[in-house]
Amino acid sequence: MVVRMRHTRAHTANRRSHHALIAKTLAKCECGAVRVSHRACAECGRYRGRVVIDVAGKAARKAAKAGSKSEASK
């Protein structure tokens, strides 16, 4: 199939005017860390004043898993 009518540069630019990238909106957490808006903080695990992610427990589980892998490789 052959294209019968070309789009002008202006028409192409008008279509692409909505393709611009936008920067993430950053907010300060209660702990002082910078986080992405409407997301839980990666440092303390809080969102809207409540703890929703157990960051300390997650780190402990990761350390335990890494320790068991190193013992298994010996």
mmCIF file of the N, C-alpha and C atoms, coordinates in Angstrom:
data_MODEL
# 
_entry.id   MODEL 
# 
loop_
_atom_site.group_PDB 
_atom_site.id 
_atom_site.type_symbol 
_atom_site.label_atom_id 
_atom_site.label_alt_id 
_atom_site.label_comp_id 
_atom_site.label_asym_id 
_atom_site.label_entity_id 
_atom_site.label_seq_id 
_atom_site.pdbx_PDB_ins_code 
_atom_site.Cartn_x 
_atom_site.Cartn_y 
_atom_site.Cartn_z 
_atom_site.occupancy 
_atom_site.B_iso_or_equiv 
_atom_site.pdbx_formal_charge 
_atom_site.auth_seq_id 
_atom_site.auth_comp_id 
_atom_site.auth_asym_id 
_atom_site.auth_atom_id 
_atom_site.pdbx_PDB_model_num 
ATOM 1   N N  . MET A 1 1  ? 0.830  -1.174  0.000  1.00 0.00 ? 1  MET A N  1 
ATOM 2   C CA . MET A 1 1  ? 0.000  0.000   0.000  1.00 0.00 ? 1  MET A CA 1 
ATOM 3   C C  . MET A 1 1  ? 0.882  1.248   0.000  1.00 0.00 ? 1  MET A C  1 
ATOM 4   N N  . VAL A 1 2  ? 0.546  2.195   -0.818 1.00 0.00 ? 2  VAL A N  1 
ATOM 5   C CA . VAL A 1 2  ? 1.341  3.406   -0.976 1.00 0.00 ? 2  VAL A CA 1 
ATOM 6   C C  . VAL A 1 2  ? 0.669  4.543   -0.221 1.00 0.00 ? 2  VAL A C  1 
ATOM 7   N N  . VAL A 1 3  ? 1.487  5.361   0.445  1.00 0.00 ? 3  VAL A N  1 
ATOM 8   C CA . VAL A 1 3  ? 0.953  6.524   1.138  1.00 0.00 ? 3  VAL A CA 1 
ATOM 9   C C  . VAL A 1 3  ? 0.566  7.550   0.091  1.00 0.00 ? 3  VAL A C  1 
ATOM 10  N N  . ARG A 1 4  ? -0.692 7.959   0.111  1.00 0.00 ? 4  ARG A N  1 
ATOM 11  C CA . ARG A 1 4  ? -1.170 8.872   -0.934 1.00 0.00 ? 4  ARG A CA 1 
ATOM 12  C C  . ARG A 1 4  ? -0.903 10.325  -0.593 1.00 0.00 ? 4  ARG A C  1 
ATOM 13  N N  . MET A 1 5  ? -1.006 10.676  0.692  1.00 0.00 ? 5  MET A N  1 
ATOM 14  C CA . MET A 1 5  ? -0.800 12.083  1.063  1.00 0.00 ? 5  MET A CA 1 
ATOM 15  C C  . MET A 1 5  ? 0.192  12.151  2.214  1.00 0.00 ? 5  MET A C  1 
ATOM 16  N N  . ARG A 1 6  ? 1.223  12.940  2.033  1.00 0.00 ? 6  ARG A N  1 
ATOM 17  C CA . ARG A 1 6  ? 2.214  13.120  3.096  1.00 0.00 ? 6  ARG A CA 1 
ATOM 18  C C  . ARG A 1 6  ? 1.677  14.069  4.156  1.00 0.00 ? 6  ARG A C  1 
ATOM 19  N N  . HIS A 1 7  ? 2.146  13.874  5.377  1.00 0.00 ? 7  HIS A N  1 
ATOM 20  C CA . HIS A 1 7  ? 1.850  14.838  6.431  1.00 0.00 ? 7  HIS A CA 1 
ATOM 21  C C  . HIS A 1 7  ? 2.901  15.931  6.361  1.00 0.00 ? 7  HIS A C  1 
ATOM 22  N N  . THR A 1 8  ? 2.498  17.150  6.482  1.00 0.00 ? 8  THR A N  1 
ATOM 23  C CA . THR A 1 8  ? 3.459  18.255  6.473  1.00 0.00 ? 8  THR A CA 1 
ATOM 24  C C  . THR A 1 8  ? 4.259  18.234  7.778  1.00 0.00 ? 8  THR A C  1 
ATOM 25  N N  . ARG A 1 9  ? 5.365  18.974  7.793  1.00 0.00 ? 9  ARG A N  1 
ATOM 26  C CA . ARG A 1 9  ? 6.187  19.054  9.001  1.00 0.00 ? 9  ARG A CA 1 
ATOM 27  C C  . ARG A 1 9  ? 5.398  19.649  10.156 1.00 0.00 ? 9  ARG A C  1 
ATOM 28  N N  . ALA A 1 10 ? 4.546  20.626  9.849  1.00 0.00 ? 10 ALA A N  1 
ATOM 29  C CA . ALA A 1 10 ? 3.749  21.261  10.895 1.00 0.00 ? 10 ALA A CA 1 
ATOM 30  C C  . ALA A 1 10 ? 2.758  20.274  11.507 1.00 0.00 ? 10 ALA A C  1 
ATOM 31  N N  . HIS A 1 11 ? 2.141  19.466  10.688 1.00 0.00 ? 11 HIS A N  1 
ATOM 32  C CA . HIS A 1 11 ? 1.187  18.481  11.193 1.00 0.00 ? 11 HIS A CA 1 
ATOM 33  C C  . HIS A 1 11 ? 1.896  17.452  12.052 1.00 0.00 ? 11 HIS A C  1 
ATOM 34  N N  . THR A 1 12 ? 3.059  17.014  11.613 1.00 0.00 ? 12 THR A N  1 
ATOM 35  C CA . THR A 1 12 ? 3.845  16.057  12.391 1.00 0.00 ? 12 THR A CA 1 
ATOM 36  C C  . THR A 1 12 ? 4.263  16.664  13.723 1.00 0.00 ? 12 THR A C  1 
ATOM 37  N N  . ALA A 1 13 ? 4.703  17.931  13.716 1.00 0.00 ? 13 ALA A N  1 
ATOM 38  C CA . ALA A 1 13 ? 5.125  18.597  14.950 1.00 0.00 ? 13 ALA A CA 1 
ATOM 39  C C  . ALA A 1 13 ? 3.951  18.783  15.903 1.00 0.00 ? 13 ALA A C  1 
ATOM 40  N N  . ASN A 1 14 ? 2.780  19.098  15.367 1.00 0.00 ? 14 ASN A N  1 
ATOM 41  C CA . ASN A 1 14 ? 1.598  19.242  16.217 1.00 0.00 ? 14 ASN A CA 1 
ATOM 42  C C  . ASN A 1 14 ? 1.251  17.926  16.906 1.00 0.00 ? 14 ASN A C  1 
ATOM 43  N N  . ARG A 1 15 ? 1.369  16.834  16.198 1.00 0.00 ? 15 ARG A N  1 
ATOM 44  C CA . ARG A 1 15 ? 1.095  15.529  16.789 1.00 0.00 ? 15 ARG A CA 1 
ATOM 45  C C  . ARG A 1 15 ? 2.104  15.202  17.876 1.00 0.00 ? 15 ARG A C  1 
ATOM 46  N N  . ARG A 1 16 ? 3.373  15.543  17.639 1.00 0.00 ? 16 ARG A N  1 
ATOM 47  C CA . ARG A 1 16 ? 4.443  15.218  18.588 1.00 0.00 ? 16 ARG A CA 1 
ATOM 48  C C  . ARG A 1 16 ? 4.544  16.206  19.746 1.00 0.00 ? 16 ARG A C  1 
ATOM 49  N N  . SER A 1 17 ? 3.741  17.243  19.767 1.00 0.00 ? 17 SER A N  1 
ATOM 50  C CA . SER A 1 17 ? 3.829  18.249  20.827 1.00 0.00 ? 17 SER A CA 1 
ATOM 51  C C  . SER A 1 17 ? 3.489  17.673  22.191 1.00 0.00 ? 17 SER A C  1 
ATOM 52  N N  . HIS A 1 18 ? 2.801  16.543  22.238 1.00 0.00 ? 18 HIS A N  1 
ATOM 53  C CA . HIS A 1 18 ? 2.419  15.915  23.500 1.00 0.00 ? 18 HIS A CA 1 
ATOM 54  C C  . HIS A 1 18 ? 3.409  14.843  23.937 1.00 0.00 ? 18 HIS A C  1 
ATOM 55  N N  . HIS A 1 19 ? 4.503  14.668  23.226 1.00 0.00 ? 19 HIS A N  1 
ATOM 56  C CA . HIS A 1 19 ? 5.457  13.610  23.530 1.00 0.00 ? 19 HIS A CA 1 
ATOM 57  C C  . HIS A 1 19 ? 6.564  14.025  24.482 1.00 0.00 ? 19 HIS A C  1 
ATOM 58  N N  . ALA A 1 20 ? 6.521  15.251  24.988 1.00 0.00 ? 20 ALA A N  1 
ATOM 59  C CA . ALA A 1 20 ? 7.590  15.749  25.854 1.00 0.00 ? 20 ALA A CA 1 
ATOM 60  C C  . ALA A 1 20 ? 7.610  14.977  27.166 1.00 0.00 ? 20 ALA A C  1 
ATOM 61  N N  . LEU A 1 21 ? 8.813  14.776  27.709 1.00 0.00 ? 21 LEU A N  1 
ATOM 62  C CA . LEU A 1 21 ? 8.977  14.107  28.992 1.00 0.00 ? 21 LEU A CA 1 
ATOM 63  C C  . LEU A 1 21 ? 8.776  15.117  30.117 1.00 0.00 ? 21 LEU A C  1 
ATOM 64  N N  . ILE A 1 22 ? 8.185  14.660  31.208 1.00 0.00 ? 22 ILE A N  1 
ATOM 65  C CA . ILE A 1 22 ? 8.007  15.543  32.354 1.00 0.00 ? 22 ILE A CA 1 
ATOM 66  C C  . ILE A 1 22 ? 8.804  14.990  33.532 1.00 0.00 ? 22 ILE A C  1 
ATOM 67  N N  . ALA A 1 23 ? 9.328  15.878  34.351 1.00 0.00 ? 23 ALA A N  1 
ATOM 68  C CA . ALA A 1 23 ? 10.141 15.470  35.494 1.00 0.00 ? 23 ALA A CA 1 
ATOM 69  C C  . ALA A 1 23 ? 9.246  14.942  36.609 1.00 0.00 ? 23 ALA A C  1 
ATOM 70  N N  . LYS A 1 24 ? 9.776  14.011  37.398 1.00 0.00 ? 24 LYS A N  1 
ATOM 71  C CA . LYS A 1 24 ? 9.051  13.489  38.546 1.00 0.00 ? 24 LYS A CA 1 
ATOM 72  C C  . LYS A 1 24 ? 8.921  14.583  39.601 1.00 0.00 ? 24 LYS A C  1 
ATOM 73  N N  . THR A 1 25 ? 7.785  14.618  40.264 1.00 0.00 ? 25 THR A N  1 
ATOM 74  C CA . THR A 1 25 ? 7.569  15.582  41.335 1.00 0.00 ? 25 THR A CA 1 
ATOM 75  C C  . THR A 1 25 ? 8.094  14.971  42.622 1.00 0.00 ? 25 THR A C  1 
ATOM 76  N N  . LEU A 1 26 ? 9.044  15.654  43.249 1.00 0.00 ? 26 LEU A N  1 
ATOM 77  C CA . LEU A 1 26 ? 9.655  15.144  44.465 1.00 0.00 ? 26 LEU A CA 1 
ATOM 78  C C  . LEU A 1 26 ? 9.091  15.854  45.682 1.00 0.00 ? 26 LEU A C  1 
ATOM 79  N N  . ALA A 1 27 ? 9.020  15.131  46.795 1.00 0.00 ? 27 ALA A N  1 
ATOM 80  C CA . ALA A 1 27 ? 8.529  15.682  48.053 1.00 0.00 ? 27 ALA A CA 1 
ATOM 81  C C  . ALA A 1 27 ? 9.481  15.270  49.166 1.00 0.00 ? 27 ALA A C  1 
ATOM 82  N N  . LYS A 1 28 ? 9.452  16.018  50.274 1.00 0.00 ? 28 LYS A N  1 
ATOM 83  C CA . LYS A 1 28 ? 10.275 15.665  51.432 1.00 0.00 ? 28 LYS A CA 1 
ATOM 84  C C  . LYS A 1 28 ? 9.467  14.774  52.358 1.00 0.00 ? 28 LYS A C  1 
ATOM 85  N N  . CYS A 1 29 ? 10.082 13.722  52.832 1.00 0.00 ? 29 CYS A N  1 
ATOM 86  C CA . CYS A 1 29 ? 9.447  12.801  53.761 1.00 0.00 ? 29 CYS A CA 1 
ATOM 87  C C  . CYS A 1 29 ? 9.590  13.350  55.185 1.00 0.00 ? 29 CYS A C  1 
ATOM 88  N N  . GLU A 1 30 ? 8.862  12.733  56.120 1.00 0.00 ? 30 GLU A N  1 
ATOM 89  C CA . GLU A 1 30 ? 8.982  13.100  57.532 1.00 0.00 ? 30 GLU A CA 1 
ATOM 90  C C  . GLU A 1 30 ? 10.387 12.846  58.053 1.00 0.00 ? 30 GLU A C  1 
ATOM 91  N N  . CYS A 1 31 ? 11.059 11.846  57.489 1.00 0.00 ? 31 CYS A N  1 
ATOM 92  C CA . CYS A 1 31 ? 12.413 11.513  57.936 1.00 0.00 ? 31 CYS A CA 1 
ATOM 93  C C  . CYS A 1 31 ? 13.454 12.438  57.322 1.00 0.00 ? 31 CYS A C  1 
ATOM 94  N N  . GLY A 1 32 ? 13.046 13.271  56.362 1.00 0.00 ? 32 GLY A N  1 
ATOM 95  C CA . GLY A 1 32 ? 13.967 14.215  55.742 1.00 0.00 ? 32 GLY A CA 1 
ATOM 96  C C  . GLY A 1 32 ? 14.478 13.781  54.384 1.00 0.00 ? 32 GLY A C  1 
ATOM 97  N N  . ALA A 1 33 ? 14.195 12.561  54.002 1.00 0.00 ? 33 ALA A N  1 
ATOM 98  C CA . ALA A 1 33 ? 14.647 12.060  52.705 1.00 0.00 ? 33 ALA A CA 1 
ATOM 99  C C  . ALA A 1 33 ? 13.755 12.602  51.597 1.00 0.00 ? 33 ALA A C  1 
ATOM 100 N N  . VAL A 1 34 ? 14.305 12.671  50.396 1.00 0.00 ? 34 VAL A N  1 
ATOM 101 C CA . VAL A 1 34 ? 13.526 13.094  49.234 1.00 0.00 ? 34 VAL A CA 1 
ATOM 102 C C  . VAL A 1 34 ? 12.932 11.846  48.599 1.00 0.00 ? 34 VAL A C  1 
ATOM 103 N N  . ARG A 1 35 ? 11.629 11.907  48.302 1.00 0.00 ? 35 ARG A N  1 
ATOM 104 C CA . ARG A 1 35 ? 10.946 10.754  47.731 1.00 0.00 ? 35 ARG A CA 1 
ATOM 105 C C  . ARG A 1 35 ? 10.029 11.216  46.602 1.00 0.00 ? 35 ARG A C  1 
ATOM 106 N N  . VAL A 1 36 ? 9.570  10.287  45.788 1.00 0.00 ? 36 VAL A N  1 
ATOM 107 C CA . VAL A 1 36 ? 8.627  10.591  44.718 1.00 0.00 ? 36 VAL A CA 1 
ATOM 108 C C  . VAL A 1 36 ? 7.249  10.785  45.343 1.00 0.00 ? 36 VAL A C  1 
ATOM 109 N N  . SER A 1 37 ? 6.505  11.775  44.879 1.00 0.00 ? 37 SER A N  1 
ATOM 110 C CA . SER A 1 37 ? 5.179  12.052  45.427 1.00 0.00 ? 37 SER A CA 1 
ATOM 111 C C  . SER A 1 37 ? 4.254  10.850  45.263 1.00 0.00 ? 37 SER A C  1 
ATOM 112 N N  . HIS A 1 38 ? 3.371  10.661  46.221 1.00 0.00 ? 38 HIS A N  1 
ATOM 113 C CA . HIS A 1 38 ? 2.366  9.595   46.228 1.00 0.00 ? 38 HIS A CA 1 
ATOM 114 C C  . HIS A 1 38 ? 2.981  8.204   46.214 1.00 0.00 ? 38 HIS A C  1 
ATOM 115 N N  . ARG A 1 39 ? 4.184  8.072   46.773 1.00 0.00 ? 39 ARG A N  1 
ATOM 116 C CA . ARG A 1 39 ? 4.843  6.776   46.917 1.00 0.00 ? 39 ARG A CA 1 
ATOM 117 C C  . ARG A 1 39 ? 5.376  6.673   48.342 1.00 0.00 ? 39 ARG A C  1 
ATOM 118 N N  . ALA A 1 40 ? 5.535  5.466   48.834 1.00 0.00 ? 40 ALA A N  1 
ATOM 119 C CA . ALA A 1 40 ? 6.114  5.259   50.156 1.00 0.00 ? 40 ALA A CA 1 
ATOM 120 C C  . ALA A 1 40 ? 7.602  5.597   50.110 1.00 0.00 ? 40 ALA A C  1 
ATOM 121 N N  . CYS A 1 41 ? 8.111  6.089   51.234 1.00 0.00 ? 41 CYS A N  1 
ATOM 122 C CA . CYS A 1 41 ? 9.524  6.468   51.328 1.00 0.00 ? 41 CYS A CA 1 
ATOM 123 C C  . CYS A 1 41 ? 10.389 5.213   51.347 1.00 0.00 ? 41 CYS A C  1 
ATOM 124 N N  . ALA A 1 42 ? 11.452 5.205   50.581 1.00 0.00 ? 42 ALA A N  1 
ATOM 125 C CA . ALA A 1 42 ? 12.354 4.053   50.530 1.00 0.00 ? 42 ALA A CA 1 
ATOM 126 C C  . ALA A 1 42 ? 13.246 3.993   51.763 1.00 0.00 ? 42 ALA A C  1 
ATOM 127 N N  . GLU A 1 43 ? 13.444 5.120   52.435 1.00 0.00 ? 43 GLU A N  1 
ATOM 128 C CA . GLU A 1 43 ? 14.337 5.183   53.598 1.00 0.00 ? 43 GLU A CA 1 
ATOM 129 C C  . GLU A 1 43 ? 13.647 4.679   54.863 1.00 0.00 ? 43 GLU A C  1 
ATOM 130 N N  . CYS A 1 44 ? 12.426 5.167   55.130 1.00 0.00 ? 44 CYS A N  1 
ATOM 131 C CA . CYS A 1 44 ? 11.760 4.827   56.393 1.00 0.00 ? 44 CYS A CA 1 
ATOM 132 C C  . CYS A 1 44 ? 10.512 3.961   56.204 1.00 0.00 ? 44 CYS A C  1 
ATOM 133 N N  . GLY A 1 45 ? 9.997  3.870   54.988 1.00 0.00 ? 45 GLY A N  1 
ATOM 134 C CA . GLY A 1 45 ? 8.836  3.025   54.722 1.00 0.00 ? 45 GLY A CA 1 
ATOM 135 C C  . GLY A 1 45 ? 7.504  3.665   55.069 1.00 0.00 ? 45 GLY A C  1 
ATOM 136 N N  . ARG A 1 46 ? 7.475  4.981   55.275 1.00 0.00 ? 46 ARG A N  1 
ATOM 137 C CA . ARG A 1 46 ? 6.239  5.663   55.660 1.00 0.00 ? 46 ARG A CA 1 
ATOM 138 C C  . ARG A 1 46 ? 5.516  6.236   54.441 1.00 0.00 ? 46 ARG A C  1 
ATOM 139 N N  . TYR A 1 47 ? 4.191  6.282   54.558 1.00 0.00 ? 47 TYR A N  1 
ATOM 140 C CA . TYR A 1 47 ? 3.352  6.962   53.572 1.00 0.00 ? 47 TYR A CA 1 
ATOM 141 C C  . TYR A 1 47 ? 2.178  7.549   54.315 1.00 0.00 ? 47 TYR A C  1 
ATOM 142 N N  . ARG A 1 48 ? 1.990  8.861   54.175 1.00 0.00 ? 48 ARG A N  1 
ATOM 143 C CA . ARG A 1 48 ? 0.914  9.606   54.830 1.00 0.00 ? 48 ARG A CA 1 
ATOM 144 C C  . ARG A 1 48 ? 0.894  9.387   56.333 1.00 0.00 ? 48 ARG A C  1 
ATOM 145 N N  . GLY A 1 49 ? 2.085  9.362   56.952 1.00 0.00 ? 49 GLY A N  1 
ATOM 146 C CA . GLY A 1 49 ? 2.190  9.280   58.399 1.00 0.00 ? 49 GLY A CA 1 
ATOM 147 C C  . GLY A 1 49 ? 2.154  7.883   58.980 1.00 0.00 ? 49 GLY A C  1 
ATOM 148 N N  . ARG A 1 50 ? 1.950  6.868   58.152 1.00 0.00 ? 50 ARG A N  1 
ATOM 149 C CA . ARG A 1 50 ? 1.896  5.491   58.649 1.00 0.00 ? 50 ARG A CA 1 
ATOM 150 C C  . ARG A 1 50 ? 3.023  4.678   58.042 1.00 0.00 ? 50 ARG A C  1 
ATOM 151 N N  . VAL A 1 51 ? 3.490  3.692   58.795 1.00 0.00 ? 51 VAL A N  1 
ATOM 152 C CA . VAL A 1 51 ? 4.519  2.788   58.284 1.00 0.00 ? 51 VAL A CA 1 
ATOM 153 C C  . VAL A 1 51 ? 3.821  1.723   57.446 1.00 0.00 ? 51 VAL A C  1 
ATOM 154 N N  . VAL A 1 52 ? 4.130  1.690   56.155 1.00 0.00 ? 52 VAL A N  1 
ATOM 155 C CA . VAL A 1 52 ? 3.501  0.719   55.260 1.00 0.00 ? 52 VAL A CA 1 
ATOM 156 C C  . VAL A 1 52 ? 4.488  -0.330  54.766 1.00 0.00 ? 52 VAL A C  1 
ATOM 157 N N  . ILE A 1 53 ? 5.794  -0.051  54.909 1.00 0.00 ? 53 ILE A N  1 
ATOM 158 C CA . ILE A 1 53 ? 6.834  -1.006  54.528 1.00 0.00 ? 53 ILE A CA 1 
ATOM 159 C C  . ILE A 1 53 ? 7.770  -1.171  55.710 1.00 0.00 ? 53 ILE A C  1 
ATOM 160 N N  . ASP A 1 54 ? 8.001  -2.412  56.132 1.00 0.00 ? 54 ASP A N  1 
ATOM 161 C CA . ASP A 1 54 ? 8.925  -2.686  57.234 1.00 0.00 ? 54 ASP A CA 1 
ATOM 162 C C  . ASP A 1 54 ? 10.338 -2.732  56.671 1.00 0.00 ? 54 ASP A C  1 
ATOM 163 N N  . VAL A 1 55 ? 10.990 -1.552  56.588 1.00 0.00 ? 55 VAL A N  1 
ATOM 164 C CA . VAL A 1 55 ? 12.301 -1.435  55.957 1.00 0.00 ? 55 VAL A CA 1 
ATOM 165 C C  . VAL A 1 55 ? 13.357 -2.188  56.751 1.00 0.00 ? 55 VAL A C  1 
ATOM 166 N N  . ALA A 1 56 ? 13.314 -2.088  58.087 1.00 0.00 ? 56 ALA A N  1 
ATOM 167 C CA . ALA A 1 56 ? 14.309 -2.761  58.920 1.00 0.00 ? 56 ALA A CA 1 
ATOM 168 C C  . ALA A 1 56 ? 14.179 -4.278  58.788 1.00 0.00 ? 56 ALA A C  1 
ATOM 169 N N  . GLY A 1 57 ? 12.957 -4.791  58.808 1.00 0.00 ? 57 GLY A N  1 
ATOM 170 C CA . GLY A 1 57 ? 12.733 -6.228  58.658 1.00 0.00 ? 57 GLY A CA 1 
ATOM 171 C C  . GLY A 1 57 ? 13.159 -6.726  57.297 1.00 0.00 ? 57 GLY A C  1 
ATOM 172 N N  . LYS A 1 58 ? 12.902 -5.899  56.274 1.00 0.00 ? 58 LYS A N  1 
ATOM 173 C CA . LYS A 1 58 ? 13.286 -6.267  54.915 1.00 0.00 ? 58 LYS A CA 1 
ATOM 174 C C  . LYS A 1 58 ? 14.802 -6.383  54.795 1.00 0.00 ? 58 LYS A C  1 
ATOM 175 N N  . ALA A 1 59 ? 15.529 -5.436  55.410 1.00 0.00 ? 59 ALA A N  1 
ATOM 176 C CA . ALA A 1 59 ? 16.994 -5.470  55.373 1.00 0.00 ? 59 ALA A CA 1 
ATOM 177 C C  . ALA A 1 59 ? 17.531 -6.681  56.123 1.00 0.00 ? 59 ALA A C  1 
ATOM 178 N N  . ALA A 1 60 ? 16.898 -7.022  57.256 1.00 0.00 ? 60 ALA A N  1 
ATOM 179 C CA . ALA A 1 60 ? 17.335 -8.188  58.035 1.00 0.00 ? 60 ALA A CA 1 
ATOM 180 C C  . ALA A 1 60 ? 17.135 -9.478  57.236 1.00 0.00 ? 60 ALA A C  1 
ATOM 181 N N  . ARG A 1 61 ? 15.970 -9.584  56.574 1.00 0.00 ? 61 ARG A N  1 
ATOM 182 C CA . ARG A 1 61 ? 15.720 -10.792 55.763 1.00 0.00 ? 61 ARG A CA 1 
ATOM 183 C C  . ARG A 1 61 ? 16.718 -10.905 54.617 1.00 0.00 ? 61 ARG A C  1 
ATOM 184 N N  . LYS A 1 62 ? 17.048 -9.761  53.996 1.00 0.00 ? 62 LYS A N  1 
ATOM 185 C CA . LYS A 1 62 ? 18.002 -9.770  52.891 1.00 0.00 ? 62 LYS A CA 1 
ATOM 186 C C  . LYS A 1 62 ? 19.385 -10.183 53.368 1.00 0.00 ? 62 LYS A C  1 
ATOM 187 N N  . ALA A 1 63 ? 19.796 -9.683  54.555 1.00 0.00 ? 63 ALA A N  1 
ATOM 188 C CA . ALA A 1 63 ? 21.099 -10.047 55.110 1.00 0.00 ? 63 ALA A CA 1 
ATOM 189 C C  . ALA A 1 63 ? 21.156 -11.530 55.467 1.00 0.00 ? 63 ALA A C  1 
ATOM 190 N N  . ALA A 1 64 ? 20.068 -12.055 56.023 1.00 0.00 ? 64 ALA A N  1 
ATOM 191 C CA . ALA A 1 64 ? 20.018 -13.468 56.367 1.00 0.00 ? 64 ALA A CA 1 
ATOM 192 C C  . ALA A 1 64 ? 20.102 -14.339 55.116 1.00 0.00 ? 64 ALA A C  1 
ATOM 193 N N  . LYS A 1 65 ? 19.413 -13.915 54.080 1.00 0.00 ? 65 LYS A N  1 
ATOM 194 C CA . LYS A 1 65 ? 19.443 -14.681 52.830 1.00 0.00 ? 65 LYS A CA 1 
ATOM 195 C C  . LYS A 1 65 ? 20.843 -14.668 52.218 1.00 0.00 ? 65 LYS A C  1 
ATOM 196 N N  . ALA A 1 66 ? 21.508 -13.507 52.257 1.00 0.00 ? 66 ALA A N  1 
ATOM 197 C CA . ALA A 1 66 ? 22.857 -13.400 51.707 1.00 0.00 ? 66 ALA A CA 1 
ATOM 198 C C  . ALA A 1 66 ? 23.833 -14.251 52.522 1.00 0.00 ? 66 ALA A C  1 
ATOM 199 N N  . GLY A 1 67 ? 23.637 -14.297 53.851 1.00 0.00 ? 67 GLY A N  1 
ATOM 200 C CA . GLY A 1 67 ? 24.493 -15.107 54.708 1.00 0.00 ? 67 GLY A CA 1 
ATOM 201 C C  . GLY A 1 67 ? 24.321 -16.579 54.433 1.00 0.00 ? 67 GLY A C  1 
ATOM 202 N N  . SER A 1 68 ? 23.088 -17.027 54.206 1.00 0.00 ? 68 SER A N  1 
ATOM 203 C CA . SER A 1 68 ? 22.847 -18.448 53.937 1.00 0.00 ? 68 SER A CA 1 
ATOM 204 C C  . SER A 1 68 ? 23.395 -18.850 52.575 1.00 0.00 ? 68 SER A C  1 
ATOM 205 N N  . LYS A 1 69 ? 23.377 -17.919 51.614 1.00 0.00 ? 69 LYS A N  1 
ATOM 206 C CA . LYS A 1 69 ? 23.937 -18.232 50.290 1.00 0.00 ? 69 LYS A CA 1 
ATOM 207 C C  . LYS A 1 69 ? 25.455 -18.391 50.357 1.00 0.00 ? 69 LYS A C  1 
ATOM 208 N N  . SER A 1 70 ? 26.109 -17.539 51.168 1.00 0.00 ? 70 SER A N  1 
ATOM 209 C CA . SER A 1 70 ? 27.567 -17.621 51.263 1.00 0.00 ? 70 SER A CA 1 
ATOM 210 C C  . SER A 1 70 ? 27.991 -18.895 51.978 1.00 0.00 ? 70 SER A C  1 
ATOM 211 N N  . GLU A 1 71 ? 27.184 -19.345 52.960 1.00 0.00 ? 71 GLU A N  1 
ATOM 212 C CA . GLU A 1 71 ? 27.495 -20.610 53.653 1.00 0.00 ? 71 GLU A CA 1 
ATOM 213 C C  . GLU A 1 71 ? 27.292 -21.788 52.731 1.00 0.00 ? 71 GLU A C  1 
ATOM 214 N N  . ALA A 1 72 ? 26.291 -21.732 51.877 1.00 0.00 ? 72 ALA A N  1 
ATOM 215 C CA . ALA A 1 72 ? 26.005 -22.830 50.968 1.00 0.00 ? 72 ALA A CA 1 
ATOM 216 C C  . ALA A 1 72 ? 27.078 -22.966 49.890 1.00 0.00 ? 72 ALA A C  1 
ATOM 217 N N  . SER A 1 73 ? 27.716 -21.881 49.536 1.00 0.00 ? 73 SER A N  1 
ATOM 218 C CA . SER A 1 73 ? 28.737 -21.940 48.489 1.00 0.00 ? 73 SER A CA 1 
ATOM 219 C C  . SER A 1 73 ? 30.068 -22.475 49.001 1.00 0.00 ? 73 SER A C  1 
ATOM 220 N N  . LYS A 1 74 ? 30.247 -22.494 50.319 1.00 0.00 ? 74 LYS A N  1 
ATOM 221 C CA . LYS A 1 74 ? 31.527 -23.011 50.885 1.00 0.00 ? 74 LYS A CA 1 
ATOM 222 C C  . LYS A 1 74 ? 31.645 -24.484 50.857 1.00 0.00 ? 74 LYS A C  1 
# 
